[in-house]
Amino acid sequence: MVMFTLRRFLQLIPVFFGATLLVYFLVFATPGDPIAALSGGKPMAPAVEAALRAQYNLDQPFWVQYGLYLKNLVTLNLGQTFSGQEVSAVIARAYPVTARLAIMALAFEAIFGVFFGVIAGLRKGKLFDSTVLVASLIVIAVPTFVLGFVLQLVVGVQLGWARPTVSGAAPWNELILPALVLGLVSLAYVIRLTRASISENMNADYVRTATAKGLSRRRVVVVHILRNSLIPVVTFLGADLGALMGGAIVTEGIFNVPGVGNLLYQAILKGESATVVAVVSLLVIVFVVANLVVDLLYAWLDPRIRYV
Amino acid sequence: MSENLTPETEPAQPVAPAARQGKTSSRVIEHFVAPLEDTPLAAVDKVDNTAAPLSLWADAWRNLRKQPLFIISALLIVLVVVVAGFPQWFASVDPTSCDLANSAEGARAGHPLGFTLQGCDVYSRMIYGTRASLTVGVLTTIGVLVIGGTMGALAGYYGGWLDAILARLGDIFFALPLILGAIVINQLPAFRDNRSVWTVVVALVLFGWPQIARITRGAVLENRNADFVTASKALGLSRFSALVRHVIPNSLAPIIVVASISLGTFIVAEATLSFLGLGLPGSVMSWGNDISAAQPQVRNNPGVLLWPALALSITVLSFIMLGDALRDALDPKARKR
């Protein structure tokens, strides 16, 4: 396990450098001058242009720029937005909201996903199973923004059960509807994964042994089948938490949630390169670390894969 | 050589399942000797081992023909392709001739789904929007298959340092989620100022290929040491030819399944990008653009948003269902159970 952890950590290093380099390259060093874009393509006073270039280190060679950017990233010196706020402070304000949303969405998909998935898996081929399967396919096929609009319209506006948009402080109760929308697609995947895993394990030898030695059906299902079937589900949920923590640009946009996704989208629309690079780098790091944790979790839960 | 190997092991197999069936059907187990008389040896001898064995694809096809999931999804996909190719067959109203006098009007004769805020025919726009969405989906899938497939096949087949480099490269691109990466790409001035189907495809391919690469690598890894590869090499085929002629054709099944499902997700991704204003330009008629344009009016006139969304969902659903059906058909082990 120690060797596996070490190897996985070492693999993380090139991914971290490569991904940040990629993001930096995409935002700052591609054809199309960001400074020229700032002024809308109109000529700019040379002194202003030089000052801007110096501010973003664009007068340095590319590798120096990248090094400075990495240094700033590590020291959390992320620069300022156009309105003069510290990017790190803006992110610090948006992140708790995204985290709250992600945790609620995850709880929703874990509880309902495992529940429906287990029942469907135990009754494979029956009416309940087919209904759940078809419903999950439909949820996967409908884009998130359509689901969001429909639920916002029906639950928020017509029925009036919830606030259609979230207020500035984004308290837990107002985030229920967005979390529902955010978790729906993953819910469908959790159901399908649990179902497949359960129905695969139902025929395993150890289940037959457990039944043969006289255990009750309930105990066989809960203690034997469920524990073995949930390994892939747990790892999926872990990876999904990483993705959810990356902020949901679409869902946060629809419900006006002041989270990281919304922040990123606004920054992209306004062309605030410093904010974009900072947020995207942060999201990449969160995503990569979440995947690392999931891999380690998987190896810990299922010792067989350590040796592959 | 490889063809001769399989029939030899084949005749031995039918005995076992048939014997077991005879035992379980009687329910009462009286003796522990397998009832061999149920399957006379003569019947076993009659198995024709000169006939060509059923290939995986022929077997899958026989299974697919009977699957309602496959038939429905295949019919839907054919319909979508025909609509994309010949939209004029399905809608007689010009989707670009919009009259503000009709702004946000309800349905009436000749205009079954009503009008948008700009007075355009919703039904006609839905029909004509098919082409852009499908084009992005198909082109992205082709691009992802070419790049991801090549990378994955080379990494899995040659292994060693090439595998290490390509795997890390894939990890780097995998670290940016598809939509996020595509957003970052599309906000670049070079992309934002020349938006077209191609910029969207390039952005999606750039961040979509690692998934196919991983699947291909796994499938190639499974096959590269198979007997038929060794045999082909023994017959004098070069390493590379063995990859192209034997390993890749035998690794196609999981790749096709994932490609079919990805095609659906790429269509959703395009719509999401267009919805965010970073996808197809407004001049291109697409479901994503129409949904995006209908968004401010969703409370007064939800139909304008829901109809293209319905078309989009049905298209995506049919590709996902096709992938599901193919997965079942191409994996005989899972199917028998």
Interface residues (C-beta under 8 A of the other chain):
Chain A: Q11 P14 V15 G18 A19 L22 V23 L26 V27 T30 P31 G32 D33 P34 A37 L137 I138 I140 A141 V142 P143 T144 F145 V146 F149 V150 L153 V157 N203 A243 G246 I249 V250 G253 L264 Y265 I268 L269 G271 V276 V280 L283 V284 F287 V288
Chain B: R168 L169 D171 I172 F173 A175 L176 P177 I179 L180 I183 V184 I185 Q187 L188 P189 A190 D193 G264 V268 A271 T272 F275 L276 G277 L278 I291 Q295 V298 R299 P302 L305 L306 A309 L312 S313 I314 V316 L317 I320 M321 D324 R337
